[in-house]
């Protein structure tokens, strides 16, 4: 591409960093701006599975697949489904050479991507306030610290509540009616051996038609549990509780899950530390916008997905396809047009499938969901 465009990526998550890495491998300069003060500003969360057909494909294009394989946990592909009485309904044990979707901690993936970039690529402490300037470019990025940056292409990799998205779309995420409540268990093999046995080396799910639970093994002896409910967005405050009232929330959950086996209810009662509320929001389906030659979106900024193990894979695939389009088209506008022609319809189809998947987490169709998750 000639002349070399000024490309700014907003968001140093997996999608933004993957896009930057592939661009740099093709000799294209890029800057990544992130609102966090540095790579260690916060805990990066739990575990991700990267699939062969999208997430791993992107890492191969980034030249990082071998290192990913070294860091990943193929045993994390194990999947179990139980009924509320604790009866095993479904059990997938991965073969020794299975690599369909091995697990990796989100922090390990981020470090892998960050370490692969040229020094100074990520500009930390840059909270984007607005994008303005002519539609055909260059666009002006205005940051909270007063910095103004001009770019010929702005890539919104800034997640569900994307600021970049406002430059091309009026859509905002709306509450889906489903809420996840996250609970953590530490040193499970020693401190919570019963939960360790229930979850195994991968994931375990339960549903009764009204509520669900999904537990996932993370590295370092941790298990993360999501309690899945169809509830109003303010269900905790509606009950006269606060997010910090762990004992009160626990008592409320024990009543709601009262018909489940005592063994499964330990995933509600025995957690280490407070609960974390994660209401699930969604963008309109389909989410479209008029093609803009100087702004585009990837990942959750473009197609907000429920946390069912697919969103990060699509973000990495988006990042890969956008970077390659920029490397192989004559102009930024041509690259954006080619990328969105593939990304937008693909995301629509996947959003419809995942909306059904989120319902399966509650509706007791979990054996079908587990089979889909294991390929």
C-alpha positions, -999 to 999 in steps of 0.1 A, spaced: 0 0 0 15 33 -11 19 58 4 20 42 39 -11 51 57 -12 63 94 -31 35 111 -44 38 147 -59 9 166 -80 17 197 -78 -11 222 -50 -34 233 -71 -65 236 -64 -97 217 -80 -84 185 -62 -51 184 -29 -66 192 -32 -94 167 -41 -68 140 -10 -48 149 13 -78 149 2 -89 114 4 -54 100 40 -51 113 49 -85 98 39 -69 65 59 -38 70 30 -15 78 34 9 107 7 11 133 0 26 167 -22 10 194 -39 32 219 -53 18 252 -69 35 282 -51 13 307 -20 27 323 1 -3 314 0 -40 307 -3 -49 344 -30 -24 353 -56 -50 360 -62 -88 361 -69 -100 325 -96 -125 335 -100 -162 329 -93 -187 302 -99 -186 265 -101 -214 239 -87 -207 205 -101 -227 177 -83 -241 147 -105 -224 120 -102 -188 133 -82 -180 165 -53 -204 157 -55 -194 120 -49 -158 130 -20 -167 153 -4 -187 125 -6 -156 103 10 -136 132 38 -161 134 29 -170 170 12 -204 166 41 -225 179 44 -203 210 7 -205 216 8 -243 214 36 -243 240 16 -221 264 -19 -237 258 -36 -264 278 -51 -291 254 -65 -309 284 -88 -279 289 -109 -292 260 -125 -317 283 -163 -310 286 -189 -323 311 -226 -318 313 -246 -328 344 -282 -325 354 -293 -306 386 -291 -338 406 -255 -342 396 -260 -370 371 -234 -370 342 -252 -365 309 -223 -359 285 -185 -362 288 -160 -353 262 -124 -363 269 -99 -349 243 -76 -372 225 -39 -368 233 -33 -351 199 -65 -330 199 -59 -294 190 -94 -282 180 -96 -255 208 -70 -257 235 -72 -233 264 -49 -204 272 -51 -179 300 -62 -145 287 -32 -128 304 -8 -153 288 -23 -146 253 -20 -109 258 16 -111 270 24 -133 239 10 -107 216 25 -77 234 60 -92 234 57 -98 196 52 -61 188 79 -35 181 88 -14 211 66 16 216 37 2 195 12 5 224 5 40 238 -7 33 273 -29 57 293 -47 70 261 -85 71 268 -103 80 236 -129 107 240 -140 112 204 -133 107 167 -139 136 143 -126 150 110 -139 144 75 -154 110 67 -129 104 39 -100 111 63 -78 120 79 -97 114 112 -87 131 144 -86 111 176 -91 132 208 -78 116 240 -87 125 276 -52 138 283 -56 164 256 -36 145 230 -49 148 194 -37 122 168 -45 122 131 -50 89 113 -58 78 78 -75 47 93 -90 43 128 -97 6 138 -121 2 167 -110 -28 187 -123 -12 219 -149 -37 229 -186 -37 238 -188 0 247 -166 12 218 -160 49 214 -149 44 178 -182 28 170 -200 61 175 -182 74 144 -200 50 121 -230 37 140 -257 49 165 -262 14 179 -256 8 216 -256 -25 234 -288 -34 252 -293 -58 281 -302 -92 268 -322 -103 298 -295 -129 308 -270 -122 335 -238 -141 345 -226 -139 381 -190 -149 384 -175 -168 413 -138 -179 418 -123 -209 435 -86 -210 442 -62 -239 448 -91 -262 440 -72 -295 441 -63 -289 477 -90 -265 490 -120 -275 469 -113 -311 458 -150 -319 452 -154 -290 428 -121 -299 411 -135 -334 405 -168 -321 392 -152 -297 367 -123 -319 356 -96 -303 335 -119 -283 312 -155 -272 317 -187 -284 332 -223 -272 328 -257 -276 344 -291 -263 335 -327 -268 347 -348 -247 322 -348 -216 344 -312 -211 354 -278 -225 345 -242 -228 357 -210 -231 337 -176 -239 355 -142 -237 338 -108 -248 349 -81 -221 346 -44 -225 351 -28 -222 385 -54 -243 402 -82 -219 397 -118 -226 387 -142 -198 375 -179 -204 378 -206 -185 359 -241 -187 374 -265 -179 345 -299 -165 351 -327 -148 332 -333 -118 355 -339 -80 353 -306 -60 350 -311 -47 386 -319 -80 402 -293 -75 430 -305 -40 440 -342 -51 435 -335 -76 463 -323 -48 486 -286 -59 482 -254 -44 470 -228 -60 448 -205 -61 478 -230 -80 500 -215 -115 493 -235 -132 521 -268 -117 510 -263 -126 474 -252 -161 484 -284 -166 504 -305 -153 475 -288 -177 451 -292 -207 474 -329 -201 474 -330 -198 436 -309 -230 432 -326 -248 461 -337 -278 441 -301 -286 429 -280 -312 445 -259 -301 476 -228 -310 457 -236 -286 429 -247 -259 453 -212 -258 467 -203 -239 436 -225 -212 451 -216 -214 487 -179 -222 488 -165 -195 464 -134 -175 475 -141 -138 476 -170 -117 462 -192 -124 432 -187 -103 400 -218 -94 381 -216 -96 343 -249 -87 327 -249 -98 290 -255 -71 265 -260 -74 228 -259 -51 197 -288 -52 172 -287 -82 149 -278 -74 122 -256 -46 131 -246 -27 100 -233 8 91 -225 27 60 -190 19 48 -165 45 59 -131 47 42 -113 59 73 -130 40 102 -138 3 107 -145 -21 136 -135 -55 148 -145 -79 175 -171 -69 201 -170 -33 188 -186 -47 156 -205 -77 168 -209 -81 206 -210 -118 215 -221 -136 246 -192 -152 265 -195 -186 249 -159 -191 238 -164 -177 203 -161 -139 206 -123 -139 210 -119 -163 181 -139 -140 158 -120 -110 170 -87 -126 161 -101 -137 127 -114 -101 121 -80 -88 130 -62 -112 107 -85 -105 77 -84 -67 81 -46 -67 84 -42 -89 53 -67 -67 34 -46 -36 42 -14 -55 31 -29 -66 -2 -51 -37 -14 -39 -5 -31 -59 19 -8 -72 19 27 -108 24 13 -104 -8 -8 -91 -27 21 -119 -17 44 -145 -25 18 -130 -60 12 -128 -67 49 -163 -56 58 -178 -75 29 -167 -107 46 -168 -98 83 -203 -83 85 -223 -112 71 -202 -137 90 -208 -120 123 -246 -118 117 -248 -156 112 -226 -162 143 -246 -138 164 -278 -157 157 -262 -190 166 -248 -176 198 -280 -160 209 -295 -196 208 -264 -208 226 -269 -184 255 -305 -197 258 -292 -233 259 -271 -223 290 -304 -219 308 -329 -240 289 -315 -275 298 -304 -281 262 -268 -283 275 -259 -316 260 -264 -301 225 -245 -270 236 -216 -291 249 -215 -311 217 -213 -279 197 -185 -265 219 -164 -296 214 -168 -295 176 
